[in-house]
């Protein structure tokens, strides 16, 4: 049986795509070539025509027919109803942002501190090894290894044997070449030892933490797994030995997953002169050991030599380039000796080498014992390539035999003022390496030190012009017009070259410009008919100046510009002189005294707060001195400091100021004395009142609830009375006047009158019985002295509150009232 349209619609699931747009451009024109019946009259008179579309297939009608009526039973069909599939358009997913680590000011400060500390630590290590080169045992060991032929050649280089200086220079260079060749051939560098003990750039995985794979070597540290770390701790607990370890936490999403590092034993035994002697006998070691031993060898032969160290330090700024690939992960089965260590290229410049001083030539000669050559003049061979990652030339220090060092970076680089200077950090705008180098230098310069300074300065001046726009910025020698500041100009504008069609000037010709107001604050005024060297946008510091600038811009439409002048276009400001005892003033009634040269002729400046009052009392002409301005809350406030008076009245005003100071000092002393007497009076009064209270009432018992059932105090109750006056208060009490304290009485009477101390409950019970709560009321009539007047505490009770019961309302709330018996 052929399927009905309903069955066919059930056979295929209905799918409605809602991803298409509703615009007219997405609709297709379908021709409906059907017979149209006559149009029925419209009630609303619309222009629309009825079109018969019965012959066209309508999917929505099929779906409507497929829904059963509520009154009709659902058609029995074994096939399940197809689900309605609706496809919704989803917006294109945005690319996931790369996680970037934001550098905070604290991070930059920490990086700078780490950079400085690391540099000083490397210099200290180099200084220690330089001291090892002076060990006599090490020198004797190395001197015994030198062939006799080389020793004879060295002895022949003497002015008595060879008077010609040029020949001695040639002989010394020939001897050094043969000595370096012999040392390079007999001392071998172990490849793995050289890679593990190399003085090179620190790994980026330590100073810029990142997840490191296990079983890898990072600058002498071994990356171990948590399981290996736990097992090692168990072994160390049994053997009572601990290995040095650290845990670093990477940044980013894996910040909570630490990397465990364990310090490996030193790859080379070169931590003392004795171990260096053993390495010299074996003639095997690292590149650094080879250079250190050669320095000791030269000193053993009497040749002045330096140990030169290129400091490989942690960068002071975060790297902006991509991170280098992670280190190669090792296998758990590999031991520490089989770990992969990045090798060192033997053809690259070393980080430790030697300089020897040629006495005939009066010059320091560079010796590379690692690669085996001597460069008397061509010292540029020690500079590594900028692309070399293991060796970065930043600081180079040469340590001499006496322990002092010199900064010789300018000798080994062509880019000291461009690339190297930009890599060095500055502290508060000043390069910190200059202070470090100054501390390493010898206090008293030798003649060869002065000659070396001239040589290094000449090499710095002969540095070629930068080859990039960024290198010109902050360059100490050259400058471009685009890098000038707002208040800078090149004068005279003599160009020394051209870079990409833009003139290049010398930094020495850059001068600073100031406005007329700024020059006036420095005590100078612009000369007449001077043309400004530059026009710049006016700086607005106060609210008033900003408001005036906005008004000017609204009226004219142009920004406010101010003229800038150089110092040679100004002259000293000469203020009006003091005439006939009158001090000239400005429009505000003051005297501008920003610098000492602005003091009027015939006037004297007295910087004292009381000078104005003294001059006013004496009738002397004066004016307040304005020495500057301070900005607070976008307002410019003048700073006053003293007054300007005529010179003939200066002594009189100063004498009046001194007298006023003495008067104020006496007044302050009198105030302090009155204040002290008042405080002493308060203290003595408080002591007298305290003593009187103790005499009359004493102190409360420690346990008020220890009374008997009838309300009388228990005879076993602890009582306290003043049996004798306090000797420490006798002088104080005697100093009080008679009217301020009651007359004293004998000690025994005072003790008898005071009696035991009772509580408030005991006093209430005693008053209810009509008896005395203490023996003080039962004084016998035969007493030799009458009891003094005492204050009695009368108990009163107020009306009860509405919420209290009748039984409680009959009670009276106690209140205290003092009356005399």
Protein Blocks (a to p, Z undefined) as FASTA:
>chain_A
ZZdfklmmmmpccdddfkbcfbfklpccdddddddddddddfklpabdcddfklpccfkl
mmmmmpccfkbccdddfbdcdddddddddddddddddddddddfklmmmmmmmmmmmmmm
mmmmmmmmmmmmmpmklmmmmmmmpcfklmmmmmmmcfklmmblklmmmmmmmmmmmmmm
mmmmmpccdfklmmmmpccdddfklmmgcdddehiaeehiacddfklmmmmmmmmmmnop
acdddddddehjklmpccdddddddfbdcfbfklmmmmmmnopacfklmmmmmmmmmmmn
opacddddddddddfbdcfbdcddddddddfklcfklpccddddfkbccfbdcddddfkl
opacdddfknopacfklmmlmpccfklmkbccfbdcdddfkopacdfklmmccklmmmmm
mmpcceehiafklmmmmmmpcfbacfklmmmmmmmmmmmmmpccdfbfklmgopakbccf
klpcfkbccdddddfbdeehiacddfklpccdddfklmmmnopacdehiacfbdcddddf
bfklmmmmmmmmmmnopacddddddfklpccddddddeehiacddfkopacdfbfklpcg
hiacdddfklmmmmmmnopacddddfbdcdeehiacdddehjdddfklmmmmmmmmmmmm
mmmmmmmmmmmmmmmmmmmmmmmmmmmmmmmmmmmnopadfblmlccfkopacfkbccdd
dfbdcfklmmmmmmpcfklpccdddfklmmmmnopaddfklmmmmmmnopafbfklmccf
kbfbdcddddddddddddddfkbcfklmmpccdddddddZZ
